[in-house]
Amino acid sequence: MPVVRAFTVFWIPHPCSPATIAPRMAIGPIQLLRQATTEQRRTLLAAALGWMLDAFDAMLYALVLTHVMRDLGMSKATSGLLYTLTLLASGMGGVLFGFLADRVGRKRALMLSILTYSICSFASGLSTTVLMLAVFRFILGLGMGGEWNTGATLVAETWPDEFRAKAIAMVQSSWAIGFALAALVSGIVLRYASWRYVFFVGILPALITLWIQNRVPE
């Protein structure tokens, strides 16, 4: 008699198949954070805070620009040039801090980038000439670009492949919060003091480097 053998076929879905992509896409931010480890949540928070406060410091210039133009005798063309200079520097900062992160570590490079844009924001309030302001805004741009590079890399290396895109998207969305905080702070400070004090407030983001140093893994 012929022998009949029965075989059991197991179907393993491909990681990029609809059966696996759909559940991942359905996960919301809260559920994503609940599934994450403590290390992953801390790296995400560090990068998001850094990017949020990066937006805070970067947007202060636009919000006090009319006051700066009046006091420093700056033209509209020059004010636009300074903002362009900051954006160009941010691209250079991404490359510069990328090389630095490979040598001293992601966490230290992230802290240095935050310190860079925080200190230069404070220094912008001390400017007495357009040239001084241009130098400080250029260096601030280096830190601005460096923060996104090192922060996003830190998150990408900590979070698994299936959740990495959502985690980085959450970091990116924190920019809007920083913009709103800048508008709120500048509105309050300008009511009682000059535009210089708005820039002085920009030193506060440097304080989060203390938390990053003690709580965020490399």
C-alpha positions in Angstrom: 0.0 0.0 0.0 1.2 3.5 -0.7 2.3 5.5 2.3 0.6 8.9 2.7 2.5 11.4 4.7 0.9 14.6 6.0 2.8 17.8 6.1 2.1 20.9 8.2 2.8 24.2 6.4 3.7 27.2 8.6 3.3 30.6 7.1 5.7 33.2 8.4 4.8 36.7 7.3 7.4 38.9 5.8 8.4 41.9 8.0 7.2 44.3 5.3 4.0 42.5 4.5 0.6 44.1 5.1 -0.1 41.6 7.9 2.9 43.0 9.9 2.8 46.7 8.8 -0.8 47.3 9.8 -0.5 46.5 13.5 2.6 48.7 13.7 0.9 51.6 12.0 -2.1 51.3 14.3 0.1 51.9 17.4 -0.4 55.4 18.9 2.2 57.5 20.7 0.9 56.5 24.2 0.9 52.8 23.4 4.3 53.2 21.7 5.8 54.7 24.9 4.3 52.0 27.0 5.9 49.3 25.0 9.3 51.0 25.0 12.0 50.3 27.6 13.2 52.9 30.1 16.3 53.4 28.0 14.3 54.0 24.8 11.9 56.5 26.5 14.8 58.5 28.0 16.7 58.7 24.6 13.4 59.8 23.0 12.7 62.4 25.6 16.3 63.8 25.4 16.1 64.1 21.6 12.6 65.6 21.7 13.5 68.2 24.4 16.7 69.1 22.6 14.8 69.6 19.3 12.0 71.5 21.1 14.3 73.9 22.8 16.3 74.2 19.6 13.2 75.5 18.0 12.7 77.8 21.0 16.1 79.4 20.6 15.9 79.6 16.8 12.5 81.2 16.8 13.4 83.9 19.3 15.2 85.8 16.6 12.2 86.1 14.4 9.9 87.1 17.2 12.1 90.1 18.3 13.4 91.0 14.9 11.6 94.3 14.6 13.1 95.5 17.9 16.6 94.3 16.9 16.4 96.1 13.6 15.4 99.3 15.3 18.1 99.2 18.0 21.0 98.0 15.8 20.0 99.9 12.7 19.7 96.7 10.7 18.0 96.7 7.3 15.4 94.1 6.1 17.9 92.6 3.7 20.5 92.2 6.4 18.0 90.7 8.9 17.1 88.1 6.2 20.7 87.4 5.5 21.4 86.7 9.2 18.5 84.1 9.3 19.8 82.5 6.1 23.3 82.4 7.7 21.8 80.5 10.6 20.1 77.9 8.3 23.3 77.4 6.3 25.2 76.9 9.5 22.7 74.3 10.6 23.6 72.2 7.6 27.3 72.5 8.4 26.6 71.7 12.1 24.9 68.5 11.1 28.1 67.3 9.4 30.4 68.7 12.1 28.6 67.1 15.0 28.1 63.9 13.1 31.9 63.5 13.0 32.1 64.6 16.6 29.5 62.0 17.7 31.5 59.2 16.1 34.5 60.2 18.3 33.1 61.3 21.7 29.7 59.5 21.6 26.1 60.5 20.7 25.2 61.6 24.2 28.1 64.0 24.6 27.7 65.4 21.1 24.0 66.0 21.9 24.9 67.8 25.1 27.5 69.9 23.3 25.1 70.9 20.6 22.5 72.0 23.1 25.1 74.0 25.0 26.2 75.6 21.8 22.8 77.0 20.7 21.9 77.9 24.3 25.0 79.9 25.0 24.9 81.6 21.6 21.2 82.6 22.2 22.3 84.3 25.4 25.2 85.9 23.7 22.9 87.3 21.0 21.4 89.5 23.7 24.8 91.0 24.3 25.3 92.1 20.7 26.0 95.7 20.1 26.7 95.5 16.4 25.2 93.6 13.5 28.5 91.7 13.0 28.5 90.4 16.6 24.9 89.2 16.2 25.8 87.5 12.9 28.6 85.6 14.5 26.5 84.4 17.4 23.6 83.4 15.1 26.0 81.5 12.9 27.4 79.5 15.8 23.9 78.9 17.1 23.1 77.4 13.7 25.9 74.9 14.1 24.4 73.7 17.4 20.9 73.7 15.8 22.0 71.3 13.0 24.1 69.3 15.4 21.2 68.7 17.8 19.0 67.2 15.2 21.8 65.0 13.8 22.9 63.6 17.1 19.4 63.4 18.7 17.9 61.5 15.7 20.9 59.2 15.6 20.6 58.4 19.3 17.0 57.5 18.9 17.6 55.5 15.7 20.3 53.4 17.4 18.1 52.8 20.5 14.7 52.0 19.1 13.9 48.8 17.1 13.3 48.9 13.3 9.6 48.6 13.5 9.1 51.6 15.8 12.0 53.7 14.7 10.1 55.9 12.2 7.4 56.7 14.7 9.9 57.6 17.4 11.8 60.0 15.2 8.5 61.5 14.0 7.6 62.2 17.6 10.9 63.9 18.0 10.3 66.0 14.9 6.8 67.1 16.1 8.3 68.7 19.2 9.6 71.6 17.1 6.1 73.0 17.1 6.0 73.0 20.9 9.2 74.9 21.0 7.9 77.5 18.5 4.8 78.0 20.7 6.9 78.4 23.8 9.1 81.0 22.1 6.0 83.0 21.2 4.7 82.8 24.7 8.0 83.7 26.4 8.8 86.6 24.0 5.3 88.0 24.4 5.7 88.1 28.2 9.3 89.3 28.3 8.8 92.1 25.8 6.0 93.5 27.8 8.3 94.2 30.7 11.9 94.3 29.2 13.8 94.8 26.0 14.6 92.2 23.3 17.9 91.5 24.9 16.2 89.7 27.8 14.3 87.5 25.4 17.7 86.2 24.2 18.9 85.8 27.8 16.1 83.4 28.5 17.5 81.3 25.7 20.2 80.0 28.1 17.7 77.9 30.0 17.8 74.9 27.6 21.3 74.3 28.8 19.9 73.0 32.0 18.6 69.8 30.4 22.2 68.7 29.7 22.5 68.0 33.5 19.6 65.5 33.2 21.0 64.0 29.9 24.4 63.5 31.6 22.9 61.6 34.5 19.9 59.8 33.0 20.4 59.1 29.3 22.4 56.1 28.2 25.1 56.4 25.6 
